[in-house]
Amino acid sequence: MQIDFPYHFDGRDRTANVSEAEHVRNLIEQILFTSPGERVNRPEFGAGILQLVFAAASPEAAATAEFMIKGALQQNLGQRIVVDGVQTEAEDSALRIRIAYRLLSDDTQQLAEFEMGGGP
């Protein structure tokens, strides 16, 4: 078991734990929503895609996001996962991300979906 992110207490007033699969998904989320240079002592950590939310929605922006995401995941989680595919859709000011990957620990297929930006 791993500590859940963000840190919080469970119903028993203990540190909340999650499975390995959920922990890896949490790590992916942290990589996506962190810009390189944001973390002290880990300047290379993060995908840097927050800046793309305000870029014009285009196939080029989506391809750039996919490249940045795949590179960041391979660099930071290459010892834990194999990225099978990254799909992005840019629409207005929203960026939708779908990541297909396999856990190396047990070779299970996983799918993580995120949305950045957009309106209320």
Backbone hydrogen bonds, N-H to C=O, Kabsch-Sander energy under -0.5 kcal/mol:
donor,donor_aa,acceptor,acceptor_aa,energy
2,Q,18,V,-2.7
4,D,16,A,-2.6
10,D,14,R,-3.1
13,D,10,D,-1.9
16,A,8,H,-2.5
18,V,2,Q,-2.7
23,H,19,S,-2.3
24,V,20,E,-2.3
25,R,21,A,-1.9
26,N,22,E,-2.2
27,L,23,H,-2.2
28,I,24,V,-2.4
29,E,25,R,-2.2
30,Q,26,N,-2.2
31,I,27,L,-2.3
32,L,28,I,-2.5
33,F,29,E,-2.3
34,T,31,I,-0.9
37,G,43,P,-0.9
38,E,35,S,-2.2
42,R,39,R,-1.4
45,F,42,R,-1.7
47,A,31,I,-2.2
47,A,34,T,-0.9
48,G,34,T,-1.5
49,I,32,L,-0.5
51,Q,48,G,-0.5
52,L,49,I,-1.5
53,V,49,I,-0.6
53,V,50,L,-1.0
54,F,51,Q,-0.5
55,A,52,L,-1.0
58,S,56,A,-0.6
62,A,58,S,-2.0
63,A,59,P,-2.3
64,T,60,E,-2.4
65,A,61,A,-2.4
66,E,62,A,-2.3
67,F,63,A,-2.2
68,M,64,T,-2.6
69,I,65,A,-2.7
70,K,66,E,-2.5
71,G,67,F,-2.1
72,A,68,M,-2.2
73,L,69,I,-2.6
74,Q,70,K,-2.4
75,Q,71,G,-2.3
76,N,72,A,-2.4
77,L,73,L,-2.8
78,G,74,Q,-1.0
80,R,77,L,-2.4
81,I,77,L,-2.4
82,V,102,R,-2.1
84,D,82,V,-0.6
84,D,100,A,-2.2
85,G,100,A,-1.9
87,Q,98,R,-2.8
89,E,96,R,-2.1
91,E,89,E,-0.6
91,E,94,A,-2.6
94,A,91,E,-2.7
95,L,116,M,-2.7
96,R,89,E,-2.8
97,I,114,F,-3.1
98,R,87,Q,-2.8
99,I,112,A,-2.9
100,A,85,G,-2.7
101,Y,110,Q,-2.2
102,R,82,V,-2.2
103,L,108,T,-2.1
104,L,80,R,-2.7
105,S,80,R,-0.5
107,D,103,L,-2.0
110,Q,101,Y,-3.1
112,A,99,I,-2.5
114,F,97,I,-2.5
116,M,95,L,-2.6
118,G,93,S,-1.5
